[in-house]
């Protein structure tokens, strides 16, 4: 192969790698901690709307909700109509576990 061919192949490979890196999504592990939802207590226990902090924490903890629902001590707080309403208001569908 000629030097120009090597350069073209290398350049094409570099472009493909850059495109793949641009499309790669970085996943961040969530630390499941029900205390992170403490900002939602007032919205769940009353009819007050959830705060922005509450909504961001629900979205952050969404991967953990099924785990929380399996815990009998947490299930009685999370599996309530108000908790479902808060999740819906925050734009986070309630999980089907």
C-alpha positions as CSV (number, residue, x, y, z in Angstrom):
1,X,0.0,0.0,0.0
2,X,1.1,3.5,-0.7
3,X,1.7,6.1,2.0
4,X,-1.4,8.0,0.8
5,X,-3.5,4.9,1.2
6,X,-2.3,4.4,4.8
7,X,-3.1,8.0,5.6
8,X,-6.6,7.7,4.1
9,X,-7.3,4.4,6.0
10,X,-6.0,5.9,9.3
11,X,-8.0,9.1,8.8
12,X,-11.2,7.1,8.1
13,X,-10.6,4.9,11.2
14,X,-10.0,8.0,13.3
15,X,-13.3,9.6,12.1
16,X,-15.2,6.4,12.9
17,X,-13.7,6.3,16.4
18,X,-14.6,9.9,17.0
19,X,-18.2,9.4,15.9
20,X,-18.5,6.4,18.1
21,X,-17.1,8.3,21.1
22,X,-19.5,11.2,20.4
23,X,-22.5,8.8,20.5
24,X,-21.4,6.9,23.6
25,X,-23.5,7.6,26.6
26,X,-21.8,7.8,29.9
27,X,-23.7,5.8,32.5
28,X,-23.3,6.8,36.1
29,X,-24.1,4.3,38.8
30,X,-26.9,5.3,41.1
31,X,-26.4,4.8,44.9
32,X,-29.7,3.6,46.1
33,X,-30.5,5.6,49.3
34,X,-34.1,6.1,50.3
35,X,-33.0,9.1,52.4
36,X,-32.4,10.9,49.1
37,X,-36.2,11.1,48.8
38,X,-36.6,13.0,52.1
39,X,-37.3,16.2,50.1
40,X,-40.5,14.5,48.9
41,X,-42.0,13.6,52.3
42,X,-44.2,16.7,52.5
43,X,-45.5,16.2,49.0
44,X,-46.2,12.5,49.6
45,X,-47.8,13.0,53.0
46,X,-49.9,16.1,52.1
47,X,-51.4,17.6,49.0
48,X,-48.6,20.1,48.5
49,X,-46.9,20.0,45.1
50,X,-43.4,18.4,44.9
51,X,-40.4,20.7,44.9
52,X,-37.8,20.8,42.1
53,X,-35.4,19.1,44.4
54,X,-37.9,16.3,45.1
55,X,-38.5,15.8,41.4
56,X,-34.7,15.7,40.7
57,X,-34.2,13.1,43.5
58,X,-37.1,10.9,42.2
59,X,-35.6,10.9,38.7
60,X,-32.2,10.2,40.2
61,X,-33.5,7.3,42.4
62,X,-35.8,5.9,39.7
63,X,-33.6,2.8,39.1
64,X,-34.0,2.0,42.9
65,X,-37.7,2.3,43.2
66,X,-38.4,-1.4,42.7
67,X,-35.8,-2.2,45.3
68,X,-37.6,0.1,47.7
69,X,-41.0,-1.4,46.9
70,X,-39.6,-4.8,47.9
71,X,-38.7,-3.5,51.3
72,X,-41.8,-3.8,53.6
73,X,-40.7,-0.7,55.7
74,X,-40.4,1.5,52.6
75,X,-43.3,0.0,50.5
76,X,-45.9,1.5,52.8
77,X,-44.6,5.0,52.0
78,X,-43.8,4.5,48.3
79,X,-46.7,2.5,47.2
80,X,-49.4,5.1,47.9
81,X,-51.7,7.2,45.7
82,X,-49.9,10.4,46.8
83,X,-46.5,8.9,46.0
84,X,-47.7,7.9,42.5
85,X,-49.2,11.4,42.0
86,X,-45.8,13.0,43.0
87,X,-43.9,10.7,40.6
88,X,-46.4,11.6,37.8
89,X,-46.2,15.3,38.5
90,X,-42.4,15.0,38.3
91,X,-42.7,13.3,35.0
92,X,-41.3,10.0,36.3
93,X,-43.6,7.1,35.6
94,X,-44.2,4.8,38.5
95,X,-42.3,1.5,38.0
96,X,-44.0,-1.8,37.2
97,X,-41.9,-4.2,39.2
